[in-house]
Amino acid sequence: MTRLEAIEYIVSKTDFDYPETPFRRRDPYKVTASEISQMTDDELRDYTKALQIVEIFEATVPRECRADEQN
């Protein structure tokens, strides 16, 4: 599983009380500081949720078991 697959899976199982933004399923490591500074509240919520998912994924899944870490 890749970190984007982890995001997709968790997002598909989570109920959100606001409409999806472009940052909900995007790789948070590819979001720029400029984009963050211009985010709406909902965009920031989606970005931080995606970042949280990735950080938990990387903390719990060993690097050698992550599909996006294989060379």
C-alpha positions, 0 to 999 in steps of 0.5 A: 500500500502506498501513502496515497492508497492509505489516504484513499482508504481512510477517506472512503471510510470517514464521514465528513460534515463538509464538502470535499476539497481538492486537498482531501485526497492529495499527497500532503507532502506535495502541497506548497507553503503558498497553497497552505497560506491561501487555504479556506478553513475546509481546505486546511481541515482536509490537508491536515487530515491527509497529513495526519493519515500519512504520518500515522501510516508511515509510523506504523507501516515499516518502510520496506513494506510500503509500495511507494518506498520500493525501488 
